Structures are given as structure tokens and as C-alpha cells.
Amino acid sequence: MSNYNHFFRKSAALAISAALLASVVSCGKNSSKSTTQTKKGADSTQTSKTVEIIAFEDDSDEEDNKKDNSGEEENVTTTTTTMTTKKKTTTTATTASSTQKKTTKTTSKTTSTEKTSATQATPKRDNNYKITAKTFTAADGIKCTYPQITGLYDETMQSYYNKLFKSECEAAAGDSSLENFSGTYEVKLKNKDKLSIVFRHGVFYKGAAHPYSYAYAYTIELATGNTIIPSESVNMNKAADAILNDSWTLTRSTDGVGKSDVIEYFNQYDEATIKSNLSVENVIKVKNTNGKYTKSGSVGCRSYLDGTGEPVLILEVSHALGDYVEVQF
């Protein structure tokens, strides 16, 4: 009986040892799982809690740990999604705001352009400009009268012609070889479209036997600022025929000189000579190119427009007849 009891006790001790060995093996497994969880990002408290479970394999704790870790990942994911959504919303709002500012700026610019365009509109031509007489007196007392324009719609044009008229008068009267000089002008046509002025100069050079008179004109097309030559609108062949056939009108001559005197003068010349008298070659012309004025030619224009806009020709005659006459065809 004692031997039996002794055997039983020994068997029980072996059974307990086997149970303890199984518990140790189970603990090793749990420790391995705990290490894996720690690598996945679980905190130290969760690891300690898992290690304390030594004698039991409680699957419910492991499932709870899985759920907790899964929840953290979802929170992070949710937070990230929320932040991304907010960022996109902010970006959209900023873009919309920027677009509105840009649109407003563009509208403002357009309005400004419209105002500038309206301000820079070309002034309307009219007849309100005036011609005023000015006198230049040279050092020796010789005088010359010249015109100056005021109130013209184009100030650049006005300035150019005012300087031109003044400089020509000063040059004519300031010639040191002059014994005497007289310079006058006459406005023949003045309207919103054209301005035609004829200049009449009397020159007496030192040592000369007698004085000499001549006339020239400027006819300005006010729409462009260019000068025009009225005699270019006259058919020179017909004009020559008219002179030879006496079918012309004397509009101006020296006192005491009539049409018959002029006819007698022209009858001594052939058609070619008369045409040369009507020539417009090398006649002074002024051209405006975008506000820049240039002058070409050297011979004063010998034609102008009268009050009705019809051309008048200045023809050279003998000194006895006054040096020049003015005729129309």
C-alpha cells in the first residue's frame, strides 16, 4: 500500500512537472506575439499587460489588442482624410478668391482704357481758329509782316506752320544785301477744311536798277497737315490754250495794268514757254507723317485757292507790268 502511494505521488509529481512545462512553452508563444505587437506600434503598457498573462491562453485579450490597434489606424486614416479635405477646400476657396480679384482688376482696367480712349479722341475741326498779324523788324529797320495761327484743333500743325511763316519772313527781311523790303500776306480761304494764304514781297537790292516783286502761297489741307498745290488741279494744256486764246480772267495786277496789256505780253511767247510759266516742278511742299513735318522743294507755290475754293494762278510777267499777275480759267 505504501508502495502504491509512493508510486501515485511520483506519478502526480511528474504530471505537475509536465503541466508546468506546458505553461512555460505557452508563455514563450505569448512573448513572441507580444514582441510582434510592439513592432507594430503598440505602447509599453499593452506589452506589459500581455506578458503578465502566463498561465492562461486567453484569446479574448488578443482579439481586444487587435481591435485597439485597428482603431488607431482608422483614427489616423480618418484624421488624414479630414486634413486633406480641409486643404482642398481651402485651396478651392483661395482660387475662387483669386479669380474674383483678377476679374475685378480686369474690369477696372477695361474701364480705364475706355476713359483713356474717350479722352484721346481727335478734336473736331471747326472754323474757330484765328489768323493774327505779327511784324518782324530787322536790325536795319526793315520790316516784314507774317501770319500766326491760334486756336487750331491740331497744336502740332499750328506750331509747325507758325514757325515756318515766321522763319521765312525773318530770312527775307534779314538779308543784308537789301536796300529796301516790304512783306505782306493775305488770307484767301479759311474754313475747317483748308487754309490758303498768299504772301507778297517787294525786294530792292543794293545797287539794283529797280525793285522786284513776287508772290507765293501756302494752301494747307487741315485734315492731314499737308500742303496742296491748287495749280495741279488745273489742266495745263487747257490753261495754255486759254492764255493763247485770251479766255481767262485777270483777278489781280499792278495798278494801271489791264487784261489787254497782259494779252500783249503773252502773245510774244509760244505754247511751250507759257507752259513752263505754269510749271509746278520743285515747288515747295510740306508733308506730315505722324506729327513729323518735312519740307521739300525750293520754289514758292505760285497758286492758291480763292474764297470759293477755286484755284488762282500766279503768272510771271515783265517788270513794267508789275512782275506778276493773278488769273483764273
Stockholm file with secondary structure:
# STOCKHOLM 1.0

chainA/1-329         MSNYNHFFRKSAALAISAALLASVVSCGKNSSKSTTQTKKGADSTQTSKTVEIIAFEDDSDEEDNKKDNSGEEENVTTTTTTMTTKKKTTTTATTASSTQKKTTKTTSKTTSTEKTSATQATPKRDNNYKITAKTFTAADGIKCTYPQITGLYDETMQSYYNKLFKSECEAAAGDSSLENFSGTYEVKLKNKDKLSIVFRHGVFYKGAAHPYSYAYAYTIELATGNTIIPSESVNMNKAADAILNDSWTLTRSTDGVGKSDVIEYFNQYDEATIKSNLSVENVIKVKNTNGKYTKSGSVGCRSYLDGTGEPVLILEVSHALGDYVEVQF
#=GR chainA/1-329 SS CHHHHHHHHHHHHHHHHHHHHHHHHHHHHHHHHHHHHHHTTCCHHHHHHHHHCCSCCCHHHHHHHHHHHHHHHHHHHHHHHHHHHHHHHHHHHHHHHHHHHHHHHHHHHHHHHHHHHHHTCCCCCCSCCEEEEEEEECTTSCEEEEEEEESCSCHHHHHHHHHHHHHHHHHHHTCTTEEEEEEEEEEEEESSSEEEEEEEEEEEETTCSSCEEEEEEEEEETTTCCBCCGGGGSCHHHHHHHHHTTCCEEEECCTTCCHHHHHHHHTTSCHHHHHHHTCCTTBCEEEEETTEEEEECSBCBCEEECTTSCEEEEEECCGGGTSEEEEEC
#=GC SS_cons         CHHHHHHHHHHHHHHHHHHHHHHHHHHHHHHHHHHHHHHTTCCHHHHHHHHHCCSCCCHHHHHHHHHHHHHHHHHHHHHHHHHHHHHHHHHHHHHHHHHHHHHHHHHHHHHHHHHHHHHTCCCCCCSCCEEEEEEEECTTSCEEEEEEEESCSCHHHHHHHHHHHHHHHHHHHTCTTEEEEEEEEEEEEESSSEEEEEEEEEEEETTCSSCEEEEEEEEEETTTCCBCCGGGGSCHHHHHHHHHTTCCEEEECCTTCCHHHHHHHHTTSCHHHHHHHTCCTTBCEEEEETTEEEEECSBCBCEEECTTSCEEEEEECCGGGTSEEEEEC
//
